[in-house]
Amino acid sequence: MRWRKSRLIVVLAAGVVLVGGAAAIAAWRHAKTQAAAQAAQQTAQTAVPVTIVAAATRDVPIYYGALGTVQALNTISIRAQVNGQIISVDFRQGQEVRKGDVLARIDPAPFKATLDQAVAKKSEDEAQLVDAEKDLARFTTLAKRDFETQQNVDLQQAKVDQFKATIDADQAAIEAAQTQLGFATITAPIDGVVGFRQVDVGNIIHTNDPNPLTVLTQIKPCDVIFTLPQDDLEPVREAMLRGDVPVLAFDQNDKNQLAEGRLLLIDNQIDQTTSTIRLKAEFPNQDRRLWPGEFVHTRILITTRKDAVTVPPVAVQRGPDGLYVWVINSDNNAEQRPIESQTVNDTTALVTTGLAAGERVVVNGQSRLDAGTHVEIRASTTQQEADKS
């Protein structure tokens, strides 16, 4: 009987121990779960929100930029080559004209009269030449029969030669008069655009007038003159050796492209006072978007980097040791990565070392990051979307 009571006590005690152990285990698990939840919540609260973009590979054109001035291919002051009264002006100010188009006419009457006189003089001398040649023929026949002296024959021959020379002079006078008459009609020597009319109909125009009739400017094609630092000379020369070098012209805000042309020449010497070199580019300018005297921004295509790693320029930071980007690893922790980079334009930075394609870099939120900082990716975008933003 006593043995049974002892056994019951032992069983009860074991039960109490088991129940207490289970309760302790349950309490420990609950505490652990709660701690993990608190840790996760704390981690979420301390994670830095950032915007990222994946480094991408693309073909990147490398341009050299410069400020240039548009120049007309040809600029001609239209002046009279003879004196006279203007009887008509046959162009509109600002009109585009073709080579040979009539611009103005000078009264041709005086020049026509001079031409008629020269023609009449030639006819007179030709008649005298015919008479002299007949006399020469008669003198020659008589001289063969000893009825005329050789001296008279020679004198008649000299007279014939004199009339021939006079006729040649008459022909030259006719051509000169025709030229003067032709100058009475003022035509465009090239294709171009005329400017302001500076002489009106009815005025007497002279060859030595200080003001021209108008100024004719050829703008199709046109040139752009610009300068580059002398350090850029060798890459430009190498580009020209490979073939035509494209040149783009942008407006003064450097936003809108106006025209595309090609590099025409490099000046034959460097300006030592400024350490720059002048260059000239030629543009077809068929739509007349470039105007002489206009300031434009030029971009010269030097080369194209194939399959280059690129990121938005906002991702590139500068520190005491150089350039770097913040890279987000697979655990969403920030890593400061030193790189070598070249900014190509407002939307593209070319990374030459330190970054691989596909790695995630921070483009917004860098100021709150330290090495190992856990981040919360609030926005993830593509290179193209980052460029647009």
C-alpha positions as CSV (number, residue, x, y, z in Angstrom):
1,M,0.0,0.0,0.0
2,R,2.8,2.4,0.9
3,W,4.6,1.4,-2.3
4,R,1.6,2.3,-4.4
5,K,1.4,5.8,-2.8
6,S,5.1,6.4,-3.4
7,R,4.7,5.4,-7.0
8,L,1.7,7.8,-7.4
9,I,3.7,10.7,-6.0
10,V,6.5,10.0,-8.4
11,V,4.1,10.0,-11.3
12,L,2.5,13.2,-10.2
13,A,5.8,14.9,-9.7
14,A,7.0,13.8,-13.2
15,G,3.8,15.2,-14.7
16,V,4.3,18.5,-13.0
17,V,7.8,18.6,-14.3
18,L,6.7,17.8,-17.9
19,V,3.9,20.4,-17.8
20,G,6.4,23.0,-16.5
21,G,8.9,22.2,-19.1
22,A,6.4,22.4,-21.9
23,A,5.2,25.8,-20.6
24,A,8.8,27.0,-20.4
25,I,9.5,25.9,-24.0
26,A,6.4,27.6,-25.2
27,A,7.3,30.8,-23.4
28,W,10.8,30.7,-24.9
29,R,9.5,30.2,-28.4
30,H,7.0,33.0,-28.1
31,A,9.8,35.3,-26.8
32,K,12.0,34.4,-29.7
33,T,9.3,35.0,-32.3
34,Q,8.5,38.3,-30.7
35,A,12.2,39.3,-30.7
36,A,12.5,38.3,-34.3
37,A,9.5,40.4,-35.2
38,Q,10.8,43.4,-33.3
39,A,14.2,43.0,-35.0
40,A,12.6,42.8,-38.4
41,Q,10.4,45.8,-37.6
42,Q,13.5,47.7,-36.4
43,T,15.4,46.7,-39.5
44,A,12.6,47.9,-41.7
45,Q,12.5,51.2,-39.8
46,T,16.3,51.7,-40.2
47,A,16.5,50.6,-43.9
48,V,17.3,53.6,-46.1
49,P,14.9,54.1,-49.1
50,V,16.8,54.4,-52.4
51,T,16.2,54.4,-56.1
52,I,18.4,52.1,-58.2
53,V,19.2,51.4,-61.8
54,A,21.0,48.5,-63.4
55,A,24.3,49.3,-65.2
56,A,23.7,48.7,-68.9
57,T,25.9,48.1,-72.0
58,R,25.4,50.1,-75.1
59,D,27.3,51.7,-78.0
60,V,28.3,55.2,-76.8
61,P,29.3,57.9,-79.3
62,I,32.0,60.2,-78.0
63,Y,31.6,63.8,-79.0
64,Y,33.8,66.9,-78.5
65,G,31.7,70.0,-78.0
66,A,32.5,73.6,-78.9
67,L,30.8,77.0,-79.6
68,G,30.9,78.0,-83.2
69,T,29.8,80.7,-85.6
70,V,27.9,80.2,-88.8
71,Q,29.5,81.7,-91.9
72,A,28.1,81.9,-95.4
73,L,30.0,80.0,-98.1
74,N,30.2,83.1,-100.2
75,T,29.2,86.7,-99.5
76,I,29.2,89.1,-102.5
77,S,28.5,92.9,-102.6
78,I,26.5,93.5,-105.8
79,R,27.9,96.6,-107.4
80,A,27.5,98.3,-110.8
81,Q,30.3,97.8,-113.3
82,V,29.2,100.8,-115.4
83,N,27.8,104.1,-114.5
84,G,24.1,104.9,-115.3
85,Q,20.6,105.3,-114.1
86,I,18.8,102.3,-112.6
87,I,15.6,101.7,-114.5
88,S,14.4,98.6,-112.7
89,V,15.1,96.5,-109.6
90,D,14.1,92.9,-110.2
91,F,14.4,91.2,-106.8
92,R,12.6,91.2,-103.6
93,Q,14.5,91.8,-100.4
94,G,15.3,88.5,-98.8
95,Q,14.5,86.6,-101.9
96,E,16.4,83.4,-102.8
97,V,17.9,83.8,-106.3
98,R,19.7,81.5,-108.7
99,K,22.9,82.2,-110.6
100,G,22.1,84.3,-113.7
101,D,18.8,85.8,-112.3
102,V,18.4,89.5,-113.2
103,L,18.8,91.7,-110.1
104,A,18.6,95.2,-111.7
105,R,18.9,97.0,-115.0
106,I,20.8,100.2,-115.9
107,D,19.6,102.4,-118.8
108,P,21.2,100.6,-121.8
109,A,20.8,103.5,-124.3
110,P,24.2,105.0,-124.0
111,F,25.9,101.6,-124.2
112,K,23.8,100.6,-127.2
113,A,24.8,103.8,-129.0
114,T,28.4,103.1,-128.4
115,L,28.0,99.6,-129.7
116,D,26.3,100.8,-132.9
117,Q,29.1,103.3,-133.5
118,A,31.7,100.5,-133.2
119,V,29.8,98.3,-135.6
120,A,29.4,101.1,-138.1
121,K,33.1,101.9,-137.9
122,K,34.1,98.3,-138.6
123,S,31.8,98.3,-141.6
124,E,33.5,101.5,-142.9
125,D,36.9,100.0,-142.5
126,E,35.9,96.7,-144.1
127,A,34.8,98.7,-147.2
128,Q,38.1,100.5,-147.4
129,L,39.9,97.2,-147.0
130,V,38.1,95.8,-150.0
131,D,39.0,98.8,-152.1
132,A,42.7,98.6,-150.9
133,E,42.9,94.9,-151.7
134,K,41.6,95.6,-155.3
135,D,44.2,98.3,-155.8
136,L,46.8,95.9,-154.5
137,A,45.8,93.3,-157.0
138,R,46.0,95.8,-159.9
139,F,49.4,97.1,-158.8
140,T,50.7,93.6,-158.5
141,T,49.5,92.7,-162.1
142,L,51.1,95.9,-163.5
143,A,54.3,95.3,-161.7
144,K,54.7,91.9,-163.3
145,R,54.5,93.7,-166.7
146,D,56.9,96.4,-165.6
147,F,54.2,99.1,-165.7
148,E,54.3,99.7,-162.0
149,T,57.1,100.0,-159.5
150,Q,57.7,97.5,-156.7
151,Q,57.7,100.5,-154.3
152,N,54.1,101.3,-155.0
153,V,53.1,97.7,-154.7
154,D,54.7,97.6,-151.2
155,L,53.0,100.8,-150.2
156,Q,49.7,99.4,-151.2
157,Q,50.4,96.2,-149.3
158,A,51.1,98.2,-146.2
159,K,47.8,100.0,-146.7
160,V,46.0,96.7,-146.9
161,D,47.7,95.5,-143.7
162,Q,46.8,98.7,-142.0
163,F,43.1,98.3,-142.8
164,K,43.2,94.7,-141.5
165,A,44.7,95.9,-138.2
166,T,42.1,98.7,-138.0
167,I,39.3,96.1,-138.5
168,D,40.8,94.0,-135.7
169,A,40.7,97.1,-133.5
170,D,37.1,97.8,-134.6
171,Q,36.2,94.2,-133.5
172,A,37.8,94.8,-130.1
173,A,35.8,98.0,-129.8
174,I,32.6,96.1,-130.6
175,E,33.3,93.4,-128.0
176,A,34.1,96.1,-125.4
177,A,30.9,97.9,-126.2
178,Q,29.0,94.6,-126.0
179,T,30.6,94.0,-122.6
180,Q,29.5,97.4,-121.4
181,L,26.0,96.9,-122.7
182,G,26.0,93.5,-120.9
183,F,27.0,95.2,-117.6
184,A,23.9,97.3,-117.8
185,T,22.0,94.2,-116.8
186,I,23.1,93.2,-113.2
187,T,22.7,89.4,-112.6
188,A,23.4,87.1,-109.7
189,P,26.8,85.6,-109.9
190,I,25.9,82.7,-107.6
191,D,22.9,81.1,-105.9
192,G,22.0,82.8,-102.7
193,V,19.8,85.1,-100.7
194,V,19.7,88.8,-101.3
195,G,19.7,91.3,-98.5
196,F,18.4,94.8,-98.1
197,R,18.1,96.9,-101.3
198,Q,20.3,100.0,-100.8
199,V,19.7,101.8,-104.1
200,D,16.3,102.6,-105.5
201,V,15.0,102.9,-109.0
202,G,15.7,106.2,-110.7
203,N,19.0,106.8,-108.9
204,I,22.3,107.2,-110.7
205,I,24.6,104.3,-109.8
206,H,28.4,104.5,-110.0
207,T,31.1,101.9,-110.0
208,N,32.8,103.5,-107.0
209,D,29.7,104.0,-104.8
210,P,30.4,103.2,-101.2
211,N,27.2,101.2,-100.8
212,P,26.4,98.2,-102.9
213,L,23.1,97.7,-104.6
214,T,22.6,94.7,-102.2
215,V,24.6,91.9,-100.6
216,L,24.1,88.4,-101.9
217,T,24.9,85.6,-99.5
218,Q,25.2,81.9,-100.3
219,I,23.9,79.9,-97.4
220,K,23.4,76.5,-99.1
221,P,25.8,75.1,-98.1
222,C,27.3,77.0,-95.2
223,D,30.2,76.7,-92.9
224,V,30.6,76.7,-89.1
225,I,33.9,78.0,-87.6
226,F,34.8,76.8,-84.0
227,T,37.8,76.2,-81.8
228,L,39.0,73.3,-79.7
229,P,41.8,73.1,-77.1
230,Q,45.1,71.9,-78.7
231,D,45.0,68.8,-76.5
232,D,42.0,67.6,-78.7
233,L,43.9,68.0,-81.9
234,E,45.3,64.5,-82.1
235,P,42.0,62.6,-81.5
236,V,40.4,64.8,-84.2
237,R,43.2,64.2,-86.7
238,E,42.9,60.4,-86.1
239,A,39.2,60.6,-86.6
240,M,39.7,62.4,-90.0
241,L,42.2,59.8,-91.0
242,R,39.5,57.1,-90.6
243,G,37.1,59.0,-92.9
244,D,34.4,61.7,-92.8
245,V,33.9,63.1,-89.3
246,P,30.2,63.9,-88.6
247,V,29.5,67.3,-86.9
248,L,26.2,68.2,-85.3
249,A,25.0,71.8,-84.9
250,F,22.6,72.6,-82.0
251,D,20.9,75.9,-81.0
252,Q,22.2,78.3,-78.5
253,N,20.6,76.4,-75.6
254,D,22.4,73.3,-76.8
255,K,19.1,71.4,-76.8
256,N,17.6,71.2,-80.3
257,Q,19.7,69.8,-83.2
258,L,19.6,72.2,-86.2
259,A,21.8,70.4,-88.8
260,E,24.3,67.7,-89.5
261,G,27.4,68.1,-91.6
262,R,31.0,67.0,-91.7
263,L,34.3,68.3,-90.6
264,L,36.0,70.1,-93.5
265,L,39.4,71.1,-92.3
266,I,41.7,71.8,-89.4
267,D,43.6,75.1,-89.5
268,N,47.3,74.8,-90.4
269,Q,48.5,76.3,-87.1
270,I,47.7,76.6,-83.4
271,D,46.9,79.9,-81.8
272,Q,49.7,80.2,-79.3
273,T,48.0,83.0,-77.3
274,T,44.9,80.8,-76.5
275,S,46.4,77.3,-77.1
276,T,43.4,76.5,-79.4
277,I,43.0,75.3,-82.9
278,R,40.4,76.5,-85.4
279,L,38.3,74.0,-87.3
280,K,35.7,74.4,-90.1
281,A,32.7,72.2,-90.7
282,E,30.4,72.2,-93.8
283,F,26.6,71.8,-93.6
284,P,24.3,71.3,-96.6
285,N,21.7,73.6,-94.9
286,Q,19.0,72.8,-97.4
287,D,16.3,73.8,-94.9
288,R,18.2,77.1,-94.1
289,R,18.1,76.5,-90.4
290,L,21.6,77.8,-90.0
291,W,22.0,81.5,-90.7
292,P,25.3,83.5,-91.2
293,G,26.5,85.1,-88.0
294,E,24.5,82.8,-85.7
295,F,26.1,81.2,-82.7
296,V,25.7,77.4,-82.5
297,H,26.9,74.6,-80.3
298,T,28.8,71.9,-82.3
299,R,29.4,68.3,-81.4
300,I,32.1,66.4,-83.3
301,L,31.8,62.6,-83.4
302,I,35.3,61.4,-82.5
303,T,34.6,57.7,-82.0
304,T,32.0,55.2,-80.8
305,R,32.7,52.9,-77.8
306,K,31.2,49.5,-78.4
307,D,29.4,47.6,-75.6
308,A,30.4,50.2,-73.0
309,V,29.1,50.0,-69.4
310,T,26.9,53.0,-68.7
311,V,25.0,54.5,-65.8
312,P,23.2,57.8,-65.3
313,P,25.5,60.6,-64.3
314,V,23.6,61.2,-61.1
315,A,24.8,57.8,-59.9
316,V,28.5,58.9,-60.0
317,Q,29.7,60.5,-56.8
318,R,33.0,62.3,-56.1
319,G,35.0,61.6,-52.9
320,P,38.4,62.5,-51.5
321,D,39.8,59.4,-53.3
322,G,38.1,60.0,-56.6
323,L,34.9,58.8,-58.3
324,Y,32.6,56.1,-56.9
325,V,29.1,54.7,-57.0
326,W,26.9,53.0,-54.4
327,V,26.3,49.4,-55.4
328,I,23.4,47.4,-53.9
329,N,24.3,43.7,-53.3
330,S,22.0,40.7,-53.2
331,D,21.3,41.3,-49.5
332,N,20.2,44.8,-50.3
333,N,23.2,46.3,-48.5
334,A,25.1,49.3,-49.8
335,E,28.7,49.0,-51.0
336,Q,30.9,52.0,-52.0
337,R,32.6,51.1,-55.3
338,P,35.5,53.2,-56.7
339,I,35.3,53.6,-60.5
340,E,36.8,55.4,-63.4
341,S,34.1,57.2,-65.4
342,Q,33.6,59.8,-68.2
343,T,30.5,61.8,-68.5
344,V,29.3,61.7,-72.1
345,N,26.2,63.9,-71.8
346,D,23.4,64.8,-69.4
347,T,22.0,61.3,-69.4
348,T,25.0,59.0,-69.8
349,A,28.2,58.4,-67.9
350,L,30.6,55.8,-69.3
351,V,32.3,53.6,-66.7
352,T,35.6,52.2,-67.8
353,T,36.6,50.3,-64.7
354,G,35.0,49.2,-61.4
355,L,31.5,48.2,-62.5
356,A,30.0,45.4,-64.4
357,A,26.9,45.3,-66.5
358,G,23.8,44.4,-64.6
359,E,25.0,45.6,-61.2
360,R,22.5,47.8,-59.3
361,V,23.6,51.3,-58.5
362,V,21.9,54.0,-56.5
363,V,20.6,57.1,-58.4
364,N,18.7,58.7,-55.6
365,G,19.2,58.6,-51.8
366,Q,23.0,58.4,-51.7
367,S,23.4,61.1,-49.0
368,R,22.1,58.7,-46.3
369,L,24.3,55.7,-47.2
370,D,27.3,54.3,-45.4
371,A,29.2,51.1,-46.2
372,G,27.0,48.1,-45.3
373,T,23.8,50.2,-44.9
374,H,20.7,48.1,-45.5
375,V,18.4,49.7,-48.0
376,E,14.8,49.5,-49.0
377,I,14.4,49.8,-52.8
378,R,11.5,52.1,-53.2
379,A,11.9,52.4,-56.9
380,S,13.8,50.4,-59.5
381,T,14.1,51.7,-63.1
382,T,15.8,51.0,-66.4
383,Q,18.6,53.0,-67.9
384,Q,16.2,54.5,-70.5
385,E,13.8,55.6,-67.8
386,A,16.6,57.1,-65.8
387,D,17.7,59.0,-68.9
388,K,14.2,60.5,-69.3
389,S,14.0,61.5,-65.7
